Structure formats: structure tokens, C-alpha cells
Amino acid sequence: MSQGDSNPAAIPHAAEDIQGDDRWMSQHNRFVLDCKDKEPDVLFVGDSMVQLMQQYEVKIWRELFSPLHALNFGIGGDTTRHVLWRLKNGELENIKPKVIVVWVGTNNHENTAEEVAGGIEAIVQLINTRQPQAKIIVLGLLPRGEKPNPLRQKNAKVNQLLKVSLPKLANVQLLDTDGGFVHSDGAISCHDMFDFLHLTGGGYAKICKPLHELIMQLLEETPEEKQTTIA
């Protein structure tokens, strides 16, 4: 999928303040301040799937990611456009993380699967430009809805597109988030996703354990090994 003006999902745009309390911008400004005050080795950026990982599943965050000096820049409802805007406007400044985790795309309701994949690719390319030392992990989009539906199909298509496109970009890996969430009858359990979109503690455990293993692997990888891998 081509980037830039031809793809609306790859055009940076601040979230519209629909409710009138400017909370989105307040969160962004707090993240920018965190960049000035903290020195993360790992940065998480994305939508509510990232945000709730720290806020509601505190045990998982404390045990797996806090020891890695991680920052969580997740905002509920964000799309690829919003994340691009945030990263272009201060959330990649004054820090030098070793690993950046990106998880966004399920809220891009107005975009096609091709556009969503292109938006995620644009985020990866921006990170490569602004933080060339960072190793990037893109988490695949989760299935959604209790039963099979068009949005679930679209997310699956985004993941398939990313499997083809991301290997062509530098310093990035796609982590499969299948996790066995979809049962043999096509249903998703509320024990994994309490509202059939957002994860429960058990659901996060299925994602975060392999994610933690991959992050540890990347943190332990030496620059020499990195060059060999890229070559």
C-alpha cells in the first residue's frame, strides 16, 4: 500500500475533541513530558489495547514490563492517523528506546484493510527515521466480535498484508496475536475479551508472555548480531 496523501490512514491527524474536555491532547502532552523526564528502554505506543495493558492489568505490567524501564503511550480510540501525529509531535523526542512496540489499527473503521496496513507501515517508517537504533515490534490486530463479522475479517486481512509488507522494512518484526481466541465454532469467549474487543487479564497473559520473550530477545541482541540479522 502506498503511503502519503494517497492513503488517508497514513496522514497524521490529531484526534478531534468531540466531548469538549481536551483529554486526548492532555494525555499527549503528558507523554511528551515523560519523554523529557524519563529514559525508557522500551516504548509502547498505540490505542486502548496498549493503554489498558498498564492501567487495568497492573500485575502483568509490573511483572513483565516495568522492570524493562518501559513507557506506555496508549490512548483509547486512537487510529493510525492519531499515533502518527503524536509521534511526529514530541513523543519520539528526548528519548532513545531500544525497543518500540506498536499496536494500533482496530479503530480505523473508515479505512480499508489495505489503508490500515499502509498506516501501520507509515508508523514503522517514521520510527525508523526518528529512532533508527530502535527495534520495532508490531502486534497483529486481534479478532473482534463474539461471532464472525466483517470487522474481524478486515483485521485478519490487515495482518495478512503486514506479513508480506513488514519484512521489506528495516528493524521490524510482526508478532502474531492469534492466541487461540477464536474457538472452533467461530466464537470468542468473554473470559478472553470481556466486551469481545478488549482483553481480560487472562487474554493479556496470552499476548504479553510471548511479547515479553521477544522484547527480552531483542534487548539482549548485540549491535553486531543486529547487523548480521539485517544482512
GIDAUR-V960681 format. One line per field, one symbol per residue. psi: psi as a letter, one per 30 degrees, with the letter a starting at -180 (. if undefined). A space follows every 10 residues. Layout:
BEGIN
psi: ???
END
This chain:
BEGIN
psi: klaaffjffg jkkkkkiefg fgeeeeeeee eeeeefflik fkkkkbafee efeeefieee eeeeeefghk kjhkkkfkle eeeeeeefhf ggkglilekk kkjlffgiff lleeeeeeee eeeeeeeeee iffkkkkkkl klllkelkle eeeeeeeeee eefeeefflk hkkkkkgegg eklfgglkkf fejfggekkl eeeeeeefee eeeeeeeeef kleeeeeeee .
END
